[in-house]
């Protein structure tokens, strides 16, 4: 199906209403809905006729009948649909993308309830800023939160939270996460001298990430936020392989180049069957502190348009604010340093969406 024709709709049928209803349908045996899982591939609307194409990986062929019945019952609420065709394509597990990637999947920290990866298709979009502020925002709401900086080549959490390497300690041959603002922290940056680069090949990166999960004394947490490096390489695959990820958040900026790379990030997680929690658009606009005028420096609305096109939730817009940079440099996130700012309120709204998800 040509992407330009995906989700094409006529005026008298509301595509958003169809997607909204599909979000109420859970995959059999799970609490996660079929849209967030990425199982809904095409929604084609022509006049009053609707075709829905779905791809699933399962050994249980009864799942197909159950899903078809659930979809028919749910979409019967839309009277404008005169004919509904549901195509459910089943891929047995042995044909799945996980098999093609030739990796074994496990969960090294099963005691942590929700593991959420924060990713981006390219660097410079503020991914670490989003990860840090979401982690702290969740902590401020009373949840037990950890933050794992898995960016082996460019760890930024030590600087953004002003944590020194000499604060690391061990207990019974386990590394104890450093605590800051109530958040449990771990980063390879805690073990490096200043300005020391890491020149490692892929296998060493994968081994390092595994050690930071196995050899760190992660306690029972409600959320572990994983700050991934940019791109779709070894670290991303390792995290997907070593953790039973609850989902991934993709960070982008409004311009086309960042959006193209964000879509690659979405598709990468879909290949390893990690649910996409949604897209966050960072640096969405700037509000002049003197006149109050709103300026879209990098364009407007790209994040929400792209999320609609590829059928993933849009979590929110984060505006540009000089205090975000100041907060990152001084080690006190803006959700703490300026709780009433527009930026802090935006982060808190996204945190609320994460809390209210059905995992």
Buried (B, 14 or more C-beta within 10 A) or exposed (E): EEEEEBBEBEEEBBBEEBBEBBBEBBBBEEEBBBBBBBBBBBBBBEEBBBBBBBBBBBEEEEBBEBBBEBBEEBBEEBEEBEEBEBEBEBEEEEEBEBEEEEBEBEEBBEEBBBBBBBBBBBBEBBBBBBBBBBBBBBBBBEBBBBBBBBBBEBBBBBBBBEBEBEEBEEEEEEBBBBEBBBBBBBBBBBBBEEEEEBEBEEEEBBEBBBEBBEEBBBEEBBBBBBBBBBBBEBBBBBBBBBBBBBBBBBBBBBBEEBBEBBBBBBBBBBBBBBBBBBBBBBBBBBEEEEEEEEEBEBBBEBBBEBBBBBBBBBBBBBBBBEEBEEBBEEBBBBBBBBEEBBBBEBBBEBBEBBBEBEB
